[in-house]
Amino acid sequence: GLRAGCVGYDSVFIRIRPLGVENCAEGSALSVFPNPARSQVEVAASGLQWVELYGATGQLVLSQKANGSSARLSVSTLPAGIYMLKLVSQGRVYVRRLVVE
């Protein structure tokens, strides 16, 4: 039996599966330039659908639909720092680090 204030637990198994998030390898068909950036960032990839920019604490700071091959992001009003760029291209999700100066 359990004593007052004690909690019993059964075994719990959690299965974790990757969801298709990939870090882009250098030299891939996806490009982010300039990086570091001051005013604008150009993102280019075949089949580029969507671009999102997240701050250091995970908050979404910018979201933009792409035109199928590229997107231009204005970062001039953002504080300097390291951001995560989430790119959706041809049904896959890629994550790149972006430095704003």
Z-matrix of the N, CA and C atoms (Angstrom, degrees):
N
C 1 1.427
C 2 1.517 1 111.04
N 3 1.322 2 114.53 1 166.91
C 4 1.457 3 121.50 2 179.36
C 5 1.514 4 109.62 3 -101.66
N 6 1.318 5 116.01 4 143.28
C 7 1.467 6 121.11 5 175.48
C 8 1.515 7 109.07 6 -82.66
N 9 1.297 8 116.17 7 160.34
C 10 1.473 9 121.11 8 178.13
C 11 1.524 10 109.59 9 -58.25
N 12 1.312 11 116.99 10 132.52
C 13 1.453 12 121.83 11 179.06
C 14 1.511 13 114.04 12 87.90
N 15 1.319 14 118.68 13 -6.84
C 16 1.471 15 121.59 14 179.36
C 17 1.518 16 109.90 15 -96.92
N 18 1.284 17 116.59 16 152.76
C 19 1.458 18 122.04 17 -179.46
C 20 1.514 19 108.42 18 -123.55
N 21 1.323 20 117.09 19 136.52
C 22 1.465 21 121.21 20 175.87
C 23 1.513 22 109.94 21 -99.49
N 24 1.325 23 115.76 22 146.85
C 25 1.465 24 120.45 23 -179.36
C 26 1.515 25 109.73 24 -127.70
N 27 1.315 26 115.79 25 142.41
C 28 1.452 27 121.77 26 168.70
C 29 1.518 28 106.82 27 -93.95
N 30 1.305 29 116.56 28 163.67
C 31 1.462 30 119.91 29 177.05
C 32 1.523 31 109.77 30 -68.77
N 33 1.309 32 115.11 31 139.12
C 34 1.461 33 121.61 32 178.55
C 35 1.516 34 107.53 33 -126.51
N 36 1.318 35 116.50 34 129.76
C 37 1.455 36 121.67 35 177.70
C 38 1.521 37 108.21 36 -114.31
N 39 1.315 38 115.46 37 131.63
C 40 1.459 39 121.13 38 179.94
C 41 1.517 40 107.88 39 -117.86
N 42 1.308 41 115.61 40 126.31
C 43 1.462 42 120.86 41 177.53
C 44 1.519 43 108.72 42 -102.67
N 45 1.318 44 116.80 43 126.45
C 46 1.462 45 121.94 44 -178.48
C 47 1.519 46 108.42 45 -111.07
N 48 1.319 47 115.05 46 127.42
C 49 1.461 48 120.28 47 178.44
C 50 1.521 49 108.96 48 -118.31
N 51 1.330 50 117.94 49 139.54
C 52 1.472 51 119.59 50 175.51
C 53 1.520 52 110.53 51 -65.35
N 54 1.329 53 115.52 52 147.74
C 55 1.461 54 120.38 53 -177.49
C 56 1.522 55 113.35 54 -107.72
N 57 1.310 56 118.07 55 21.91
C 58 1.453 57 120.36 56 176.83
C 59 1.518 58 114.16 57 84.35
N 60 1.321 59 117.61 58 16.51
C 61 1.462 60 120.08 59 175.90
C 62 1.513 61 107.53 60 -84.76
N 63 1.308 62 117.12 61 127.48
C 64 1.454 63 121.34 62 -175.63
C 65 1.520 64 110.70 63 -128.88
N 66 1.292 65 115.66 64 144.56
C 67 1.458 66 119.89 65 168.61
C 68 1.519 67 106.39 66 -86.35
N 69 1.303 68 115.78 67 130.55
C 70 1.458 69 119.42 68 -178.48
C 71 1.513 70 109.68 69 -72.67
N 72 1.281 71 116.02 70 130.66
C 73 1.466 72 120.27 71 176.63
C 74 1.519 73 108.86 72 -74.89
N 75 1.307 74 115.36 73 147.80
C 76 1.457 75 118.77 74 175.47
C 77 1.527 76 108.41 75 -59.59
N 78 1.309 77 115.43 76 141.02
C 79 1.453 78 119.17 77 179.32
C 80 1.523 79 113.07 78 85.99
N 81 1.335 80 117.02 79 3.72
C 82 1.461 81 118.80 80 178.54
C 83 1.525 82 109.10 81 -74.03
N 84 1.318 83 116.87 82 176.75
C 85 1.457 84 121.86 83 -178.32
C 86 1.520 85 112.08 84 -77.13
N 87 1.316 86 118.09 85 3.53
C 88 1.449 87 122.53 86 179.97
C 89 1.530 88 109.37 87 -105.60
N 90 1.316 89 117.34 88 133.89
C 91 1.463 90 118.56 89 179.88
C 92 1.524 91 111.02 90 -133.03
N 93 1.329 92 114.92 91 144.47
C 94 1.458 93 123.68 92 176.77
C 95 1.529 94 105.78 93 -130.08
N 96 1.342 95 116.47 94 117.22
C 97 1.458 96 118.61 95 -177.74
C 98 1.518 97 111.13 96 -150.67
N 99 1.329 98 120.30 97 150.29
C 100 1.465 99 124.28 98 -9.77
C 101 1.522 100 110.03 99 -74.88
N 102 1.285 101 116.35 100 158.68
C 103 1.466 102 122.47 101 177.59
C 104 1.514 103 107.64 102 -147.38
N 105 1.314 104 119.16 103 101.96
C 106 1.466 105 129.87 104 16.22
C 107 1.530 106 113.27 105 -74.43
N 108 1.339 107 114.63 106 156.81
C 109 1.463 108 121.57 107 -176.49
C 110 1.523 109 110.44 108 -123.55
N 111 1.340 110 114.79 109 155.86
C 112 1.469 111 120.09 110 176.86
C 113 1.517 112 112.17 111 -118.75
N 114 1.339 113 116.93 112 -42.08
C 115 1.459 114 118.77 113 -175.26
C 116 1.529 115 113.45 114 -121.90
N 117 1.336 116 116.66 115 -45.86
C 118 1.464 117 120.62 116 -178.71
C 119 1.520 118 110.63 117 -135.80
N 120 1.318 119 114.62 118 153.66
C 121 1.461 120 121.94 119 174.83
C 122 1.521 121 107.61 120 -129.59
N 123 1.298 122 116.32 121 131.96
C 124 1.468 123 122.30 122 176.37
C 125 1.526 124 107.80 123 -104.22
N 126 1.320 125 116.22 124 125.64
C 127 1.464 126 122.07 125 177.13
C 128 1.520 127 106.85 126 -113.48
N 129 1.325 128 116.87 127 128.50
C 130 1.464 129 120.25 128 -178.42
C 131 1.520 130 110.02 129 -133.74
N 132 1.332 131 115.71 130 134.73
C 133 1.464 132 122.38 131 176.62
C 134 1.510 133 108.57 132 -166.75
N 135 1.287 134 115.91 133 147.93
C 136 1.461 135 120.62 134 176.73
C 137 1.527 136 108.67 135 -66.49
N 138 1.317 137 116.47 136 128.24
C 139 1.455 138 120.97 137 178.40
C 140 1.520 139 114.51 138 74.61
N 141 1.341 140 117.65 139 20.53
C 142 1.466 141 121.27 140 -178.95
C 143 1.527 142 109.97 141 -63.18
N 144 1.336 143 116.48 142 125.20
C 145 1.456 144 121.20 143 -176.17
C 146 1.525 145 113.38 144 -109.87
N 147 1.332 146 117.11 145 -40.29
C 148 1.455 147 120.14 146 -171.16
C 149 1.518 148 110.04 147 -150.87
N 150 1.342 149 117.35 148 146.75
C 151 1.458 150 122.90 149 178.22
C 152 1.528 151 108.02 150 -133.83
N 153 1.323 152 116.66 151 132.19
C 154 1.459 153 121.82 152 175.62
C 155 1.520 154 108.82 153 -130.42
N 156 1.327 155 116.37 154 144.89
C 157 1.459 156 122.01 155 179.71
C 158 1.526 157 108.26 156 -121.49
N 159 1.339 158 115.42 157 127.45
C 160 1.459 159 121.98 158 -178.04
C 161 1.521 160 110.00 159 -116.38
N 162 1.342 161 115.77 160 140.39
C 163 1.456 162 121.62 161 177.49
C 164 1.518 163 111.42 162 -77.89
N 165 1.335 164 115.56 163 178.99
C 166 1.464 165 122.04 164 -175.89
C 167 1.518 166 113.11 165 -62.22
N 168 1.338 167 117.68 166 -26.25
C 169 1.463 168 119.85 167 -180.00
C 170 1.525 169 112.26 168 -95.88
N 171 1.331 170 116.52 169 7.56
C 172 1.465 171 120.88 170 176.16
C 173 1.515 172 115.28 171 91.86
N 174 1.325 173 117.99 172 1.73
C 175 1.465 174 119.68 173 -179.85
C 176 1.526 175 110.31 174 -77.46
N 177 1.312 176 115.97 175 140.98
C 178 1.464 177 121.93 176 176.40
C 179 1.521 178 107.88 177 -73.89
N 180 1.342 179 116.67 178 121.31
C 181 1.462 180 120.03 179 -178.71
C 182 1.525 181 112.68 180 -110.01
N 183 1.328 182 117.59 181 -16.62
C 184 1.458 183 120.98 182 -179.17
C 185 1.525 184 108.52 183 -158.40
N 186 1.311 185 116.74 184 138.79
C 187 1.454 186 121.76 185 177.45
C 188 1.522 187 107.79 186 -141.68
N 189 1.322 188 116.21 187 132.21
C 190 1.466 189 119.00 188 -175.38
C 191 1.518 190 110.80 189 -149.20
N 192 1.330 191 115.58 190 136.49
C 193 1.456 192 121.27 191 173.91
C 194 1.522 193 108.53 192 -77.88
N 195 1.328 194 116.40 193 139.71
C 196 1.465 195 121.23 194 178.98
C 197 1.529 196 109.62 195 -95.22
N 198 1.315 197 116.23 196 167.59
C 199 1.468 198 120.77 197 -177.53
C 200 1.526 199 113.32 198 -96.49
N 201 1.324 200 118.04 199 14.28
C 202 1.459 201 121.04 200 179.79
C 203 1.507 202 113.97 201 104.09
N 204 1.333 203 116.33 202 -21.70
C 205 1.468 204 118.47 203 178.33
C 206 1.521 205 112.95 204 -138.52
N 207 1.363 206 117.41 205 -20.80
C 208 1.456 207 118.48 206 -178.68
C 209 1.524 208 111.21 207 -158.49
N 210 1.327 209 113.87 208 165.37
C 211 1.464 210 121.70 209 173.57
C 212 1.517 211 107.18 210 -148.93
N 213 1.319 212 116.75 211 143.10
C 214 1.458 213 121.76 212 177.58
C 215 1.528 214 107.18 213 -115.40
N 216 1.338 215 115.71 214 122.29
C 217 1.456 216 121.62 215 -177.91
C 218 1.515 217 110.31 216 -108.67
N 219 1.323 218 116.92 217 134.30
C 220 1.455 219 121.26 218 174.69
C 221 1.523 220 108.04 219 -91.51
N 222 1.331 221 116.42 220 120.72
C 223 1.465 222 121.43 221 -179.27
C 224 1.526 223 111.42 222 -116.60
N 225 1.318 224 117.65 223 9.16
C 226 1.468 225 121.53 224 -174.72
C 227 1.524 226 113.36 225 -63.55
N 228 1.326 227 118.18 226 -26.17
C 229 1.466 228 120.76 227 -178.75
C 230 1.533 229 112.78 228 -93.35
N 231 1.319 230 116.90 229 -2.28
C 232 1.470 231 120.27 230 -178.63
C 233 1.518 232 111.00 231 -85.15
N 234 1.339 233 117.04 232 145.18
C 235 1.463 234 119.69 233 174.42
C 236 1.532 235 110.76 234 -64.64
N 237 1.317 236 116.56 235 149.05
C 238 1.467 237 120.80 236 176.81
C 239 1.525 238 108.71 237 -59.88
N 240 1.325 239 115.94 238 142.71
C 241 1.454 240 119.89 239 178.85
C 242 1.505 241 111.78 240 160.47
N 243 1.329 242 115.24 241 -172.36
C 244 1.463 243 121.99 242 179.65
C 245 1.522 244 108.25 243 -103.80
N 246 1.314 245 115.80 244 131.04
C 247 1.460 246 123.24 245 -178.03
C 248 1.533 247 108.92 246 -124.15
N 249 1.320 248 115.92 247 158.54
C 250 1.460 249 121.47 248 174.19
C 251 1.524 250 107.76 249 -107.79
N 252 1.307 251 115.32 250 127.22
C 253 1.453 252 122.66 251 -179.46
C 254 1.522 253 108.09 252 -102.96
N 255 1.329 254 116.77 253 118.88
C 256 1.466 255 122.13 254 179.24
C 257 1.521 256 107.95 255 -103.84
N 258 1.322 257 116.09 256 123.61
C 259 1.456 258 121.90 257 -175.75
C 260 1.515 259 109.95 258 -120.20
N 261 1.318 260 117.19 259 133.67
C 262 1.457 261 121.54 260 175.53
C 263 1.526 262 107.00 261 -110.82
N 264 1.333 263 115.25 262 117.55
C 265 1.460 264 121.60 263 -177.39
C 266 1.519 265 109.44 264 -138.87
N 267 1.320 266 116.22 265 123.09
C 268 1.463 267 122.78 266 178.39
C 269 1.532 268 111.43 267 52.27
N 270 1.335 269 115.70 268 42.60
C 271 1.457 270 120.80 269 176.52
C 272 1.514 271 115.39 270 77.66
N 273 1.323 272 117.99 271 2.61
C 274 1.466 273 121.67 272 178.57
C 275 1.517 274 109.38 273 -111.87
N 276 1.331 275 115.01 274 152.19
C 277 1.463 276 121.28 275 179.97
C 278 1.522 277 108.68 276 -109.64
N 279 1.317 278 115.92 277 128.94
C 280 1.459 279 122.47 278 178.40
C 281 1.521 280 109.11 279 -120.79
N 282 1.306 281 116.57 280 149.80
C 283 1.464 282 121.24 281 177.91
C 284 1.526 283 108.76 282 -126.67
N 285 1.320 284 115.55 283 129.75
C 286 1.464 285 121.53 284 177.00
C 287 1.515 286 109.24 285 -129.37
N 288 1.303 287 116.52 286 150.94
C 289 1.453 288 121.39 287 175.23
C 290 1.522 289 108.13 288 -88.63
N 291 1.338 290 115.64 289 137.54
C 292 1.459 291 121.88 290 177.67
C 293 1.520 292 108.70 291 -127.21
N 294 1.326 293 116.40 292 130.30
C 295 1.464 294 121.64 293 177.00
C 296 1.528 295 108.11 294 -102.51
N 297 1.334 296 116.10 295 126.48
C 298 1.454 297 121.84 296 175.32
C 299 1.521 298 107.46 297 -107.30
N 300 1.336 299 115.99 298 125.62
C 301 1.476 300 120.81 299 -178.87
C 302 1.508 301 111.26 300 -97.06
